Amino acid sequence: MTTSPLDLLDETAKFYDIATKELGNIIVGQHDIIENLLIALLTGGHCLLVGVPGLAKTLLVKSLASIMDLSFRRIQFTPDLMPSDITGTEVIEEERKTGKRVFRFIPGPVFANIILADEINRTPPKTQSALLEAMQEHQVTSAGRTLPLEEPFFVLATQNPIEQEGTYPLPEAQQDRFMFQLNLTYPSLKEEKIIVDQMVRINQTHLSPVIEKERILEIIAFTQQIPVSDHLIDYAVTFVRKTRPTEGNDPFIQKYVKWGAGPRAAQHLVAAAKTRAAIHGKPTPDEEDINALLLPVLHHRILRTFAAEAEQIHIQEILHHILQKT
């Protein structure tokens, strides 16, 4: 029996409410981060979580995997990690019956639904690039064979922004494959007191799945089919184009932006806006949904000039400037 769009819209909103409440049993605060993380997953996108140690980045991803009926693997990125440690490797085995030696592929940890790429910037670009094909094409090529990954497939990577020794900044090409960059901040005084007071209870809390894999795939397919007005597409594309110093004659952008966002940014803006509308029970997105997602979608896609860094002009200020003129 085919589920109607209205039923799927209602189910998407219900899942969001249940998921946020369940995650609230483990994660204190970080409401915007949880919402954006769920939006990315229900859109079929990947996320880069950036924050100093101790902000529960890893706990958040593990908790999210626990409430979904999905396979989960954690990869701790280190300087000596090799691409085959992620994708898998070929080994030679001897068949018992024939005595012949044959190659057998042993799948790596990337063959799971949710991948936690912990401290992804601690491994060299050669290993970082092993995730590129998986993230973009949802497949792995090994020994001349192309192996599809099981759907849905999400990469949730964490990154520590304060340690620079022994780290390798992500190439722009790989950053662009992340739908969102979510920047975790310190908790408020009230939230931090709750974290300290309830540490033992939180560590002993067990989360159970609240949705099945098949329903997640249905919701992802549903969000992709949500209609969008031509006006909203024009709005998203116009905003993204205004981040480029080569477009127009805005002296502020020309002074503080070296490279603007590419077409994939507008694609991700519109796709994520559809999902944001759905989780809030709206049948189609509007400008409010686009504006709410500007920072997570564009933060890692805009390269500032030296003047912006010297004058401490942050991405938020650049986006606010463009928003006032759009």
Stockholm file with secondary structure:
# STOCKHOLM 1.0

chainA/1-326         MTTSPLDLLDETAKFYDIATKELGNIIVGQHDIIENLLIALLTGGHCLLVGVPGLAKTLLVKSLASIMDLSFRRIQFTPDLMPSDITGTEVIEEERKTGKRVFRFIPGPVFANIILADEINRTPPKTQSALLEAMQEHQVTSAGRTLPLEEPFFVLATQNPIEQEGTYPLPEAQQDRFMFQLNLTYPSLKEEKIIVDQMVRINQTHLSPVIEKERILEIIAFTQQIPVSDHLIDYAVTFVRKTRPTEGNDPFIQKYVKWGAGPRAAQHLVAAAKTRAAIHGKPTPDEEDINALLLPVLHHRILRTFAAEAEQIHIQEILHHILQKT
#=GR chainA/1-326 SS CCCCHHHHHHHHHHHHHHHHHHHTTTCCSCHHHHHHHHHHHHHTCCEEEECCTTSCHHHHHHHHHHTBTCCEEEEECCTTCCTHHHHEEEEEEECTTTCCEEEEEEECTTSSSEEEEETGGGSCHHHHTHHHHHHHHSEEEETTEEEECCSSCEEEEEECSSCCTTCCCCCHHHHTTCSEEEECCCCCHHHHHHHHHTHHHHHHCCCCCCBCHHHHHHHHHHHHTCCCCHHHHHHHHHHHHTTSTTSSCCHHHHHHEEECCCHHHHHHHHHHHHHHHHHTTCSSCCHHHHHHTHHHHHTTTCEECHHHHHTTCCHHHHHHHHHHHC
#=GC SS_cons         CCCCHHHHHHHHHHHHHHHHHHHTTTCCSCHHHHHHHHHHHHHTCCEEEECCTTSCHHHHHHHHHHTBTCCEEEEECCTTCCTHHHHEEEEEEECTTTCCEEEEEEECTTSSSEEEEETGGGSCHHHHTHHHHHHHHSEEEETTEEEECCSSCEEEEEECSSCCTTCCCCCHHHHTTCSEEEECCCCCHHHHHHHHHTHHHHHHCCCCCCBCHHHHHHHHHHHHTCCCCHHHHHHHHHHHHTTSTTSSCCHHHHHHEEECCCHHHHHHHHHHHHHHHHHTTCSSCCHHHHHHTHHHHHTTTCEECHHHHHTTCCHHHHHHHHHHHC
//
